[in-house]
Amino acid sequence: MLWLLFYWRLEKEKWFDQLVLAIKELNKKKVNFEIFIFWKWSLEFQLFEVHDKNVHFFGWKPLDEIKKYLVNIDYCLMPSEFLETFGLSALNALSRWVPVIWYKKWWLEPFIFQECNLFLAKWNTTAQRIVSIVEKLAKKTNPERIKDKEELEWKIKKLLPEYTEDARYERFLKMANIKDNEKQKVLIISDFINKAWGIETYIHDVKNLLESKWHEVILRWSTLPAWSKWKRKKRFWLLLSPFNFWSTGDLKEVLEKQKPDIVWFNSLLRWLGPNVVKTAWKWRKENKSECKFWMMYHDFGYFYPFPSELYFIEDCKTPLTKKNFVSAYKWKNPITKLAVLCKYYWLQPLKKVLKKEIDLHLSPSDCITNIARDSYWIQEKKCRSFPHFIQK
């Protein structure tokens, strides 16, 4: 029996539709496996098509509950072809000695076993590749699987220190240029602050970590609405973000009241736009404040037309000129090309304000750090990698 896990958003962006097709095919072939699926979102209805006894769906659950299952899981499935900015879910599985079935690329490359590398399955679709790999893994004996986990454990132990809470906090101290006993007031700003997606979960993890070290952390902005409402309003909100002046009054009031040492912007694309950064900069200048401004790039949307369709890092062309931005997206549909061109002009005010007014540009991996630097012509000393840490 092969025990599998999937705990990502149930979205096309995470290739969940391909996983459903793979499950159907594996059941047709009578492969002996059980799969445990966590999370939710728009493709949840597809699970009704695979309501076999070996498919266990739990919806959204906190990591504490998922960890109970990780003890017995043989492999974690993460079949997305799109580039992830970091892959925190994979790191959480790997840190508990669970091998990950994924495309062997980018920062995860050292951790993906050859036999778990979807690139090596000689088929056209991700669903076919999943079937091919799971069939082979299901034939492995228990001693062979134990040997795989031991090999993974050896690899992880070499790299684990880079992704601990302590390592993350040491990086924070260096970036803030403070000692461990110096306490900071940090204002974290993000389009949305409820725990919905990866960005929102990340900022809560940061808040908890800093508060455990006695820093004061304030989270600000909106609550992400229910999925159906967000889906309807998403494009409208994106179009409005460069003209969002109504949030600036609230921000000025928060800054006057809190007087933070660090203002940490985490997401500005979906709602807040460039004007909140301008407002914070004006407040700092008027008050002669020494407050530092940080920006964290979680999303390829700052550099690429449609980040959910970015497969290879080479496709994200730098610097962020009109020619590079439009040519980066290869579809020839004239309406799509027009949309890409509109997004380029929509990004220009944000690019300008981030380049001019942010003191430190951060991203989860070296690769995105380099893209941010080269896209916006930012000085190298202002760019840092600030990787996520393993969630306990």
MOPE-V498863 format. One record per pair of residues at least 6 apart in sequence whose ideal C-beta (glycine too) atoms are under 6 Angstrom apart, sorted by the first residue. I is the first residue (numbers start at 1). J is the second residue. D is the distance in Angstrom with one decimal. If there is no record, write none. Layout:
# MOPE-V498863
i=I j=J d=D
i=I j=J d=D
This chain:
# MOPE-V498863
i=1 j=32 d=5.4
i=2 j=33 d=4.2
i=2 j=74 d=5.4
i=2 j=137 d=6.0
i=2 j=138 d=4.4
i=3 j=34 d=5.4
i=3 j=72 d=5.7
i=3 j=73 d=5.1
i=3 j=74 d=4.8
i=4 j=33 d=5.9
i=4 j=35 d=4.3
i=4 j=75 d=5.6
i=4 j=77 d=5.6
i=5 j=36 d=5.2
i=5 j=73 d=4.5
i=5 j=76 d=4.8
i=6 j=37 d=4.9
i=6 j=77 d=4.8
i=7 j=38 d=3.9
i=7 j=39 d=5.7
i=7 j=66 d=5.7
i=8 j=14 d=4.4
i=8 j=39 d=5.9
i=8 j=89 d=5.9
i=9 j=39 d=5.4
i=9 j=41 d=4.7
i=10 j=16 d=4.8
i=10 j=39 d=5.7
i=10 j=40 d=5.9
i=10 j=41 d=4.7
i=10 j=43 d=4.6
i=10 j=44 d=5.0
i=11 j=41 d=5.2
i=13 j=308 d=4.7
i=14 j=80 d=5.0
i=15 j=79 d=4.5
i=15 j=80 d=4.5
i=15 j=126 d=5.5
i=16 j=43 d=4.9
i=18 j=79 d=5.9
i=18 j=126 d=4.2
i=18 j=127 d=4.3
i=19 j=79 d=5.8
i=20 j=46 d=4.7
i=20 j=50 d=5.8
i=21 j=127 d=3.8
i=22 j=127 d=4.4
i=22 j=130 d=3.8
i=22 j=131 d=5.1
i=23 j=50 d=4.7
i=24 j=50 d=5.9
i=25 j=131 d=4.8
i=26 j=131 d=5.7
i=26 j=134 d=6.0
i=27 j=52 d=5.5
i=31 j=135 d=5.8
i=31 j=138 d=5.2
i=32 j=138 d=5.8
i=33 j=138 d=5.9
i=34 j=54 d=4.8
i=35 j=55 d=5.6
i=36 j=56 d=4.9
i=36 j=69 d=5.4
i=37 j=57 d=4.8
i=38 j=58 d=5.2
i=38 j=61 d=5.4
i=38 j=66 d=5.6
i=39 j=60 d=5.7
i=40 j=59 d=5.3
i=40 j=60 d=5.0
i=47 j=57 d=5.3
i=63 j=391 d=5.4
i=70 j=96 d=4.8
i=70 j=98 d=5.8
i=73 j=98 d=5.2
i=74 j=145 d=5.7
i=75 j=99 d=5.3
i=75 j=101 d=5.4
i=76 j=93 d=4.0
i=76 j=98 d=5.0
i=76 j=100 d=4.8
i=77 j=101 d=5.1
i=78 j=90 d=5.6
i=78 j=100 d=5.7
i=78 j=102 d=4.5
i=79 j=126 d=5.1
i=79 j=130 d=5.7
i=81 j=311 d=5.7
i=82 j=308 d=5.9
i=83 j=310 d=5.0
i=85 j=298 d=5.7
i=85 j=364 d=5.3
i=85 j=368 d=5.9
i=86 j=364 d=3.8
i=86 j=365 d=6.0
i=86 j=388 d=5.3
i=87 j=108 d=5.6
i=88 j=388 d=4.8
i=90 j=100 d=4.9
i=90 j=108 d=5.9
i=91 j=390 d=5.9
i=92 j=391 d=5.5
i=93 j=100 d=5.7
i=94 j=111 d=5.5
i=94 j=156 d=5.8
i=95 j=390 d=4.6
i=97 j=149 d=4.8
i=97 j=152 d=5.7
i=97 j=153 d=5.0
i=99 j=113 d=5.7
i=99 j=116 d=5.5
i=99 j=148 d=5.8
i=99 j=152 d=5.5
i=101 j=116 d=4.6
i=101 j=133 d=6.0
i=102 j=112 d=5.8
i=103 j=118 d=4.8
i=103 j=119 d=5.5
i=104 j=112 d=4.1
i=104 j=117 d=3.9
i=104 j=119 d=5.7
i=107 j=365 d=5.1
i=118 j=129 d=4.6
i=121 j=129 d=3.6
i=121 j=132 d=4.2
i=121 j=133 d=5.5
i=123 j=129 d=5.1
i=123 j=132 d=5.9
i=163 j=389 d=5.4
i=163 j=390 d=5.3
i=164 j=389 d=6.0
i=165 j=209 d=5.8
i=165 j=389 d=5.1
i=168 j=389 d=4.3
i=171 j=386 d=5.9
i=183 j=214 d=5.7
i=183 j=215 d=5.5
i=184 j=215 d=4.9
i=184 j=261 d=4.4
i=184 j=262 d=5.9
i=185 j=216 d=4.6
i=185 j=260 d=4.7
i=185 j=261 d=5.1
i=186 j=217 d=4.9
i=186 j=262 d=4.7
i=186 j=264 d=6.0
i=187 j=218 d=5.0
i=187 j=258 d=6.0
i=187 j=260 d=4.0
i=187 j=263 d=4.9
i=188 j=203 d=5.4
i=188 j=219 d=5.1
i=188 j=264 d=4.9
i=189 j=220 d=5.3
i=189 j=265 d=5.1
i=190 j=203 d=5.5
i=190 j=221 d=5.9
i=190 j=266 d=4.1
i=190 j=267 d=4.5
i=191 j=267 d=4.5
i=191 j=270 d=4.4
i=191 j=271 d=4.0
i=191 j=272 d=5.5
i=192 j=200 d=5.8
i=192 j=222 d=5.4
i=192 j=224 d=3.7
i=193 j=219 d=4.7
i=193 j=221 d=5.9
i=194 j=223 d=4.8
i=194 j=224 d=5.5
i=195 j=201 d=5.3
i=195 j=204 d=5.8
i=196 j=224 d=4.5
i=199 j=267 d=5.2
i=199 j=298 d=4.7
i=203 j=266 d=5.4
i=207 j=217 d=4.6
i=210 j=217 d=5.1
i=211 j=217 d=5.5
i=218 j=258 d=5.8
i=237 j=271 d=5.4
i=241 j=271 d=5.7
i=241 j=273 d=3.5
i=242 j=273 d=4.9
i=242 j=346 d=6.0
i=242 j=349 d=5.3
i=244 j=272 d=6.0
i=244 j=273 d=4.4
i=244 j=275 d=5.8
i=245 j=275 d=5.6
i=247 j=272 d=5.8
i=247 j=276 d=5.8
i=248 j=275 d=5.3
i=248 j=279 d=4.1
i=251 j=276 d=5.3
i=251 j=279 d=5.2
i=252 j=279 d=5.7
i=252 j=283 d=5.9
i=255 j=283 d=4.7
i=260 j=291 d=5.8
i=262 j=292 d=4.9
i=263 j=280 d=5.4
i=263 j=291 d=6.0
i=263 j=293 d=5.3
i=264 j=294 d=4.6
i=265 j=295 d=4.8
i=266 j=296 d=4.8
i=269 j=301 d=5.2
i=274 j=349 d=4.6
i=274 j=350 d=4.4
i=274 j=353 d=4.2
i=277 j=353 d=4.8
i=277 j=357 d=5.5
i=278 j=353 d=5.7
i=281 j=357 d=4.3
i=284 j=291 d=5.3
i=292 j=359 d=5.0
i=293 j=358 d=5.1
i=293 j=359 d=4.9
i=294 j=360 d=4.7
i=294 j=362 d=6.0
i=295 j=354 d=5.8
i=295 j=358 d=4.5
i=295 j=361 d=5.4
i=296 j=362 d=4.7
i=297 j=363 d=4.4
i=297 j=368 d=5.8
i=297 j=372 d=5.2
i=299 j=307 d=5.9
i=300 j=307 d=3.6
i=300 j=310 d=5.4
i=301 j=307 d=4.6
i=303 j=316 d=5.5
i=303 j=371 d=5.5
i=303 j=375 d=4.7
i=304 j=310 d=5.2
i=304 j=316 d=4.9
i=305 j=329 d=4.4
i=305 j=340 d=4.4
i=305 j=343 d=5.6
i=313 j=367 d=5.8
i=315 j=328 d=5.9
i=316 j=371 d=5.7
i=317 j=324 d=4.0
i=317 j=328 d=4.8
i=318 j=374 d=3.7
i=318 j=375 d=4.9
i=319 j=374 d=5.8
i=319 j=375 d=5.7
i=320 j=375 d=4.1
i=322 j=344 d=5.6
i=325 j=344 d=4.6
i=326 j=340 d=5.5
i=326 j=341 d=5.9
i=329 j=340 d=5.1
i=351 j=376 d=5.6
i=355 j=376 d=4.8
i=360 j=382 d=6.0
i=361 j=372 d=5.4
i=361 j=378 d=5.6
i=361 j=382 d=5.7
i=361 j=383 d=4.9
i=362 j=384 d=5.5
i=362 j=386 d=4.3
i=363 j=369 d=4.7
i=363 j=372 d=5.8
i=364 j=387 d=5.4
i=364 j=388 d=5.7
i=365 j=385 d=6.0
i=366 j=385 d=4.9
i=369 j=383 d=5.1
i=369 j=385 d=4.8
i=373 j=383 d=4.5
